[in-house]
Amino acid sequence: MKLLLVEDHPFTRLGLRLAIRQPYPNCEIIEADNAEEGLFIALNEPVDLIVLDLCLPPTKGGQESFKQGLKILEALQILPHAPPIVVMSALTREAPARRALQRGAAAIVKKGAPPAELWEAMDRCLHGKTLQPEGKTRVPHPPTTSSVTPADLDITPRMFDVLQLALQGHPTKKIALILDINDSNVRRYLSRLYARFGVTSVNGLLAHFALTGRMKNIIGSPEHRAAE
């Protein structure tokens, strides 16, 4: 296995190298200590997995910012076969972690967590699974193409987004995470959808569109795209 480790603190890199080589003794580890170098390697060197510090300087000696890690995540989504990315973060706020997941991170591991948490995240990512912080399973939401538009249903684009996700089986909290909006806003959009289509629940929406034969056209088919 070949792994790219992007971390600006030498002692932290050393600790991560030692931790990674315990379950993966033959792992080839390539290192970068800033966003520019890490992105250059990621775009030019095929790797199986990336372990990325979210808070990085843009170049050697620059000012650290979690925005640099997010920029790397966004840029890597242009790759046709982007490697899974485990983000290491010391930030305790939820927003940066949520943004990292929305920009393609497969897992978030807090700095200072037991090595077993990193090993579990790496193992799951290498086997095509994803994690949210604190062990919560993240439901991937690949972009879809649909032959039905919001205008066809006389609803707003955001209501259409909520409708698609609800029909795909996502609960309210996961819809909020995917769309980066509050739970209360999701519930408000769902209430408007219920009123629009004369139902009182998501099951009612499912029944309505199943009976009209438009379910598949609304949900659409998965389609890969570059990051927005």
Buried (B, 14 or more C-beta within 10 A) or exposed (E): EEBBBBBBBEEBBEBBBEBBEEBBEEBEBBBBBBBBBBBEBBEEEEBBBBBBBBBBBBEEEBEBBBBBBBBBBBBBBEEEEBBBBBBBBEBEEEEBBBBBBBBBBBBBBBBEBEBEBBBBBBEBBBEEBBBBBEEEEBBEBEEBEBEBEBEEBEBEEBBBBBBBBBBBEBEBEBBBBBBEBEEEBBBBBBEBBBEBBEBEEBEBBBBBBEEEEBBBBBBBEEEEEEEE
